[in-house]
Structure formats: C-alpha cells, structure tokens
C-alpha cells in the first residue's frame, strides 16, 4: 500500500509530513501548525470577547469565517444568498397576567415561564396542549432534556419542590426555535390537576443568528454529501479568575474545531478531487442549546448525507497522548473502521469514545443528524474527566498544542479520503436503538 510505504520511508519520528507531499500538490501546506495558530489565535483573541451567543463579537467571528470561505473559493449553499445561514430564535416572557390557574391554585408571574412566538395566550385544558407532569422527587434536569426534544404545544406542570431548578430555568430565559409551537412551564403544587386556565400577554423578542456554511460540489456524485463541522460560539464574559481575567476565550471549546473546519475547507478546495459534495459548517448557539446545528440539520436531506465529521475540542492531548483522538458513537456505525483503514501505516490512531457514561454521541452538534440515521460522529481529544480549562477564562491558545492540532486535522483529511471519493460509505445509525 502506497501510504504505508510512504510512512515507512519517512519514519515515525516526523509528524505528518504528508502535508508537503502526498497531502498537498503545492509546496506550502494548508494544514500547518503556523496556519492553525494564526486562525485559532484570531478566533480566541480577547477581541472576540468569548464569542457569546447574540453578541456583536459572535457576528464578527461569523464574518471572519465567511470571508475565509469566500477567499478559499467555496460555493454558497443552494437557496442561500451568501455564506451566512440566517435564522431567528425567540425569547419571551409574560408582560401582563390576567389569570393563571392550575386546578384551584392561582399562580403569579414568578411561577410562569413562556416559550412562544405569540403575543397573547389564552389556554385551557380544551385547547389541545399536551400536559407534561414533572412530579415531586423527579430529576428536573432529566425531565427538562426530555421536554426539549418534544414537538407541539406543551404545558409543563413542575412541582413546587423543584423551585430551585425552575428559578434557574427562568433566570436563564433560554431562547427557542421559531417553529410556531408554545411551551409553558408552571411551578405548582397541583401537578395532578386535570384543568387549568391562563390568559396573559407576552413580550416576544426575535433574535437573529447565523451559521456559516460553504460547499465544494462533488465531481461525480454531487448529490451525495460529506459534512465537516464545528461550533464557533462560546460563553463570552464571565466571573473574573484570580488573575482578574473575565474573558472566556474558548480556544479549545470550540475555536479549535472551527479552525479545523476552515483549514479543511482550504485544503480540500486546493486538492480539487472530491467526488462527493463537501459541506463545511460553523455552527452558532451550541453553548445555549445546540440551536445552530439543529437548524442546519433540518435544511439537509438526511438520506443524502453519507457522513458527518463534527470536530469538538481538539486542542489538547487525548488520554492516549499525542497523535490520537476519539470518535463518539464509534460502535454505532463502521465509520471509525473506515477512518482507521485509511490511516494504515501512519502514527495516528482513532479510538472509541472512552467516556460512554457521558452520552457524548447525542450531546454534540452531530446529534440531530445521527438521530435520523446519518453516520454523524464527533471527533475530539477532550479529557472529559480532567480538562482543567473547560469553560474557564484560562481556555486560551497558550494552553493548546497547535502542532498536535495540525496532526489531528491532517489525520481527519487523510482518513476521510475514501468516503470523499465515494469508494466507502459508512453504515447508518440504527434509529430503532435510540434511547
């Protein structure tokens, strides 16, 4: 095998020099530690102020990514006017309460959360809302995650004993998709009540967001798609640390993944031999609920997506050290086996996710398409049990290994080659086994 022979010739001591020969037709590699550092450094700079959702700095980061896509020569997606895939989120709160009553209990504004696009709500047990009862002693977070996955109009009766969680949920005032549905949370002692009635006016704020998406049309199989993605938002400004730093730069989470997407786009357009269509997506609003990837995924025909490489936190060594990463949901498809075959003879190794108890396969931006059967996996090196800078102001470029990042990004490029060429197609996720 040519690749194996090549690696034997150059030896194991050199770290992915394919960038100057097999990987690149040109003399200057696209994927290099220097290019990683330049891209990562800008996205995670103090100028970006942590790239919080809905911030002007997040918009600035989106413009930067779009400009890189444009400069590289990526095409825009069909039905999109540019690289910004725009959508809106809704944030709502009661403006005036005429009546909110559950059984015989009258509730105040402090006991009501509305997630809706309507300016007025007049709802009772006859108006067709599904009732969800979160009873005393239940795990409120588990219940909340389940509710987030449900469709349609919902009334959630949350027991008064769960008030601490309810208060956090209300204070967060999390936005929701503008899908025409309404979810109402009520803090009440009457979780068994069969009748309710409320009449209230709502203040609704529409909040614009943007994914950044570009593509390289396939040469022989343009209707078959391979996706490379990462999220470019982070958590913004937070509590100062001991050094007085309050900017949560998010270098690893996930400027590292976004950097990979940008460099992979530049690499593949230079390589110019993809038989399948390649889509490159930088998602917004991951940190507040994964809304960017959810919106993106709904614009895709899952049957047309052959594979998805979602890249999340690759800036630090994995638990196995350098030249390694793990694949979430490794056992769900044979995609990992294909990637390993394409890396035969290299010093790099992909491993199954070592943190199965954390259910990472269904928690990251690959999840929406994975639930629809797409072999959509996240590649990461993050040590989920011991990452010292996770969601801290110390998550800065100085804590990351840009040389190892370049090796990881190149490994993704090499390992995907037979999928991009249409020679290998990973098996689909068995959706009947979803939990």
N, C-alpha and C positions, 0 to 999 in steps of 0.2 A: 504494500500500500504506500503510495507516494508520500502522504502526510507522515506516516510512521518513519519512513526512510529519512525524510527531512529532519525530523526531531532527533533521530539517532546521530545524524551528521553534526548538527549544531550542539548537541549535548544538553543535559538537563540544567546546567548552570545558568543559561541565558533565559530570560523571562519573555516568552512570546515574541521573538524577533520576526515572526511571520508578518508583522506589520510592515517590514521593509522588503518583503519578497512575495511569498505566496499570498498574503492578505492584501497587498497593495500593488497596483500597477505603477504608481508614481513613486518617486524617490522619497517624498516626505509623507510619513504616515499620518493618517487622520487620527487614529486612536493612539495617543501617546500620553505619558504622564504630564507633559507640558500642556497639552490641549485639555486634558482633564482638569488640571489645576486652574487654567485660565477660565474655563466655563464654570466650574464649581465655585471658584473664588468670587465671581461676579454674582451668581445666584444666591450665595450665602453671605454676601457682604453686609455690613451694617447699613449700607444704603438701601437694602431691600427690607430692613426693619422686621425681619422674621416672616414676611410674606403671608400675613394673616388674611383669612378669607374676608372678602369685601373691602380690603384696604387698597389705597392707591398704589402701594408698593407691589401688591399682588398683580395689579393691572400692568405695572411697569415690567414685572417679570414676564408676564404673558407677551407683551410687546417684544421683549428681547428674544424670547423663544421663537415667536413668529418671524422675526427678522432673520434669525439663524436658518429657519426652514426656507424662507424666501431666497436668501443668499445661496443656500445649497442647491436650490433648483427644484425643491419638492413641488408637486402639484397640490392644489386645494381639493378638498373633497367635493364630490358631486352635490349640487344644491347648496353649497356654501359659497359666500361671496369672497371669503378670504380664509386665512388660517385660524381665525378665532371662531370657534363653535359656540355661539352665544345661546344662553338660556336664562331663565329667571327663577329665583327662589322667592318664597313668600314668608314673611314674618308678621304675625298677627297677635293682637291682644284685645281683650274686652275694653270697649270705650264707655259703654253705658249698659248696666244690667237692670232690666225691668223685672225679671224674675228668673231665678234658677232654683229648681226644687227637685229633689230626689226622694220619692216616697213622701213622707211628711217633713223631711228635713229641708230647710231653706239654707242656701249656700251664699257666701259672699264672694266678691271678686278674687280674694286670696285663694279661694278653693276651686278656681276655674282656669284651665288652660285651653285655648282655642288654636287650632292649626287649620286655617281655612283661607280661601280667597274671597269669601263672601263678606259683604259689609253688614249684613244683618243675618241673624239666625233665630228661627222660630221652630223649635224641635220638641217633639214628644214621642212617646212610645209607638205612635201610629205612623210616624213619618219614614219608616224604613231603615233606620240606623241599626247597625249591628251592635249589640251590647257585649262588652268585654268586662269581666268581673275579676279584679285583682284583689284577692281576699287577704284578711289578716294572716300573717305568718308566711305569705308567699315571698319569693325573691323578686323584688321590684325590678331590678335590672334585667333579669331573665325575661320577665313579663314584657318589659318595655321593648327589648330587642325583638321579641315575637310580634308585638303590635306594629312595629316599624315595617315589618315585612308583609303586613296585610293590606289589601286593597279595599276601596269603597269607603262609605261614611261610617264612622265608628263613634260610639260613646263608651269611654273607659271609666268605669266606676272603681276608683282606687281607695282602698280602706284607709281611714284616718290614721291608723297606726303607722302607715308608710309616709307620714308627713315629711320627714327629712328628705327622702328621695324626691317627693313631689315638689318640695321647695327648690331643690337643686335643678330639677327639670324646668320649673317656672323661671328661675333666675337666668338659666341658660338661654331661654327663649329661642330654642333651636329653629332654624328655618326648615321649610319643607318644599318638596317639589310642587310646582304649579300644575297639578293633574286634575283639578276640578273636584277633588274629594275633600271631606272635612273630618278631622279627628278632634274630639273634645274629651279632655281629661277632667274628671271631677273628684275632688277629695271629699269622701263621705263615709259616714258610719253605716249607710244603707246600701251596701254592696249587693244585697239580695233583692232590692226593690225591683218591681216589675213596671212601675210607672214613673215617669219623670216629665218635667216640663221646663223649658227655658226659652227666654225671649231677651235677646241682647243685641246691641250694636257693636261692630268690630272695626278697629283700626287695622288696615292692611297695608303693609309696606312691601313693594316689589323690589327685589334686589338682583341686579344683573350679575351674571358670572360668565366665565369663558374658559372652555377647554381650548387647547392649541393643538390642531390636527393637520397633518400633511400626509401625502402619499407618493409612492412611486408605482405607476401602473405596471402590471405584470406583462411580460413579453409574449408568453404562450398560453398562460392560464390567468387572464386578468380578472376573472370572476371568482377566483379563489384567493383568500386574504390571509395574511400573516400580520399580527399586530405586535408592536413594541411600545411599551407604555411605562409611565411613572407619574407620580403626582408632584406638582410644583408648589403647592401651598404648604404653609407650616402654621405655627401658633402665635406669631407676632411678638408683641411686647408683654413681658410678664414680671413677676416679682424679682427684684434685684438679688443677685447672689452675693456672697461675701466680698467679692471684688467690686461690687457695685454695677455689674453688667446686667441689664434688663432685656437685652435683645436676644431672643431665642432664634438664632440664625438658621437652624435646621440644615446644616451642611450634610449630615448623613441622612436625615429624615426631611425631605427626600430629594434635596438638591443633587445627591449622588445619583439617584435613579433618573432624574431629569437630564443630568449631564450625559448619562449613558444613552438615553433616547436621542439626544441631539447629535452625539458623535456617531451613533449607529446610522442615523439618517444620512449624515455626511459621508460615511464610509460606503453605504450601500449604493447611494446615487453615483459615487465615483466608480464603484465596481461595475455597475450597469449591466448586470447579467441575471436579474431576478425574473424567474418565470412566473411566479405568483405575485400578486399585488401586495406591496408592503405599506402598512399604515403606521404612522408614528404619532402617538398621542401623549400630551402632557395634561394631566387631569387637575382640575381645581377642586376645592372643598372636600378633600379626603378627610382632613382632620375634624370636620364638623359633621361627618356622616357619610362620606363617600359619594356625595351627590354628583360630582363631575363624571365619574366613571359610570354611574347608573344612567345618567342622561346619554352619554356616549354609546353605551351598550344597547340602549333602546333604539338607536339610529342604525344599528347594524343588523343584518340578517345572520342569525347565529349559524345557519346551515352553510353560509359562505365562508365562515371563519375557520380556517384549518388549524390555527394555533395562535396562542397569545403568550408573549413573553412580558410579564409585568415585572418591573425592576424596582425593588424597595430596599433601601439602606444597604449599600454595598461598599461603604467607605472604611469599614474596619475588618480585621481578620475574622474569619469564622472560627468556630470552636476547634476546627482541624488545622488552623493556621492559614498561611498564605496559599495562593493557588487553589482555592476551594470555595465552594458556595453550596447552598442547599436549595432544593426545589420543593415548594409547598404542594401538598397533594400528590406526591411522587407516585403513590400506588394507584391513583385514580385513573391514569392513562399510561401509555407506553412512551410518552414524550421524553421522559428522563432517559430511557434506554437509548432512544434515537440520538439524543444530545451526546451521551457518553460514547456511542459508536463513532460519531463524527469527531470526537476529541481523542480517539485512539492514538497513542504514541506521544501525547502531549503531557506535560507535568500537571495539567489542571484536572480537577475531579469535582463532579457534581454529586451531592449526597441527598438522600431523602431528608425531609424536614425532621430535625431532632426534637422538635417541641410540639408533638401532636396534641398534647393536652390543651394547647392554646388555640386550636382550631384556626390556624392562620390561613388555610386554604379558602375559607369562607369569610374572612375578615378583611381582606385587602381588595384592591381595585380589580382583581381578576374575578371576583366572586359572582357578579351578575351574569357574565357570560358562562362561567363554569356551571352555574345552576341551570343553564339552558343546554348543557351538554358539550360545550366547547372545551377542548383541551387547553384551558387557560390557567397558567401557573405563575406564581410569583417566585422570582429568584432573589435571594437575599444572603447576606453573611451575618446579619444581626444576631448577637448572642442574647436571646430574649430573656434569659435569666440573669444577665450580668452586664448589660450595656451601661456604662457609668454616665454617659452624656445624653441618654434618651430623654427628650422633652425637657432639656435644661439649657440654660444660656451658654453652657460650655460646649454645645454641639457646633463647633466651628471647624473650619478647614484644617487648622493646625492639629486637630486630633485624628485626622484621616490619613490613610496611606494611598496617595494618588498613583504610585507605581503599581500597587496591587489592584487598584481600581481599573487601571488600563488593562491589566491582565484579565480581569473578570469580563470587562466589556468586549475584549477581543475573543475571549472564550465563548461568549454569547454569539458573536458574529460567526465564528468557525462552527460551533455546534449546531447552528440553525441552517447550515448550508443546504443539506439535502431536503429540508422542509421547504425552504425558499425556492429550490429548484423543482419542486413538485415530485421529487422521487420518493419521499417519505411523507406519509400523512398519519399523525398520531391518532390513536383510538379516542373515541369520545368518552366523556364522563357519563357514567351510568346514573341518569337522573332518578331512577327508581330507588336508589340508595340514599338519596338526600335526606338529611336529618333536619 
